Amino acid sequence: MDDPFGTLGLKGADPHLLLGTVEAHLTGVPEEQVEADPRFCQLLNAPAHEGPWLFSLTDALRDALAAATPERQLEAATAWTHTEDGGGQDPQLLADFLERLGELARDAGPQRRLYCGMSL
């Protein structure tokens, strides 16, 4: 059965830590400015909820992923693997994830938004 919501998975990565670096790299905006966007990983369900959790992603990330070439996605993935949180990760695996997320972003277009679900 096709997934009507267009979901994909990535294990072992905190979206707040990963996507801030990726968005900053793809947009050229400082990470602090990325994180100041009200939609950046905004928790949409109760924080006391034991999961899964739903977070909003920014429109800037959606647009940057939609426009990014596979080379730019690999650069962003590599940038994250050089952070404390991404150390030891395979940048190609993350680049593959970003490519699939870019496909979702292109499908969403400017009229729809992206969200991230997370569970432990």
N, C-alpha and C positions, 0 to 999 in steps of 0.2 A: 504494500500500500504506500502511495506517495505521502510525503510529509507536507501537509497543507501550510505549515508555519515556517518551513525552511530552516530547520535547526541543524546544528552540527556540534560535535563535542571536542573537547580538549581537556585531558586530565592533567592534574598537577600544577595548574597555573591559576593564580589569583587574578581575576580580571582587572582589579584596581591597579595592581602592580604592573601587569603586562601591558594593558591597553593605554595607560598614560604614556609610557615610553614609546610605544608604537605610534600613537597619535602625534606626539611631539616630533618624532623623527619624520613622519610622513608629511606633516603640515609645516614644519619649521617653526612652530610656536613653542616657547618654553614650557616645560612640563608643569610648572606652577600655574601657568595661564590655562593649560588644558584642564587641570584639576579644579580650576575656579569656575568652569562651566557648570551651571546648575544640573545639567543632564549627565555630567560625567559620573558614571557608576552610582547614580542616585538609587538608593534602595527603595523599591516600590511596595514591599510588603513589610509587615511588622518586624522590627529588629529583634524582638524577643522570640520570634518564630524560629523553630529549630531547623528550618530548611525544608525544601529548597528555597533559595532566595532569588528574587528577580530584580535586575538592575537595568537602568536605562543606559544606552550608549549615545554619544553625542552625534549630532548631525555632521559636524566637521570630520569625525572619524569615518562615518558612513561615506561621505563624499570623497575623502582621501583614499579609502580602501577601494572605492569604485573606480577611481582614476589611476590607481597605482599599477605599475607594470610588475611582472614577476621579479624583476631585478630590484625594484624599489621595495617590494615586500620582503625579499631576502635581506636587503640592507637594514630594514626596520627590525626584522627578526634577529639579525646579528647584533644590532645595537642593544636589544634586550638581553641577549646572552652575555653581554659585557657588564650587566648590572649585577648587584649583589643577589637579587632575587632570581635572575636568569642564568647565573653561572652554572656551567656544566651541562646546560641543555643543548640539544642539537638544533642549530639555527634552521636547517632545512626542514625539519618536522614542523617548526613554528611557521616557516614561510609557506609550507603547504596548507596549514590551517588558515593563514592570512589570505591565501589565494582563494580558498573556499569561502571565507568570510567576505572577500571582495566580490565574489559572484552573488552572494546574498545582497550585498550593498547595491550592486548594479540592478538586480531584480527589484529591489525596494524603490530605487529612484528617489527623487526629492520629496515625493508625496507620502512616503512611509518611513517609519523609524525602526531602529534596531534595538534589541534588548538582549540581555545576557542572563541566563539562568545558572545558578551555582548551587552545588550541594557538596557535602563532605562525604 
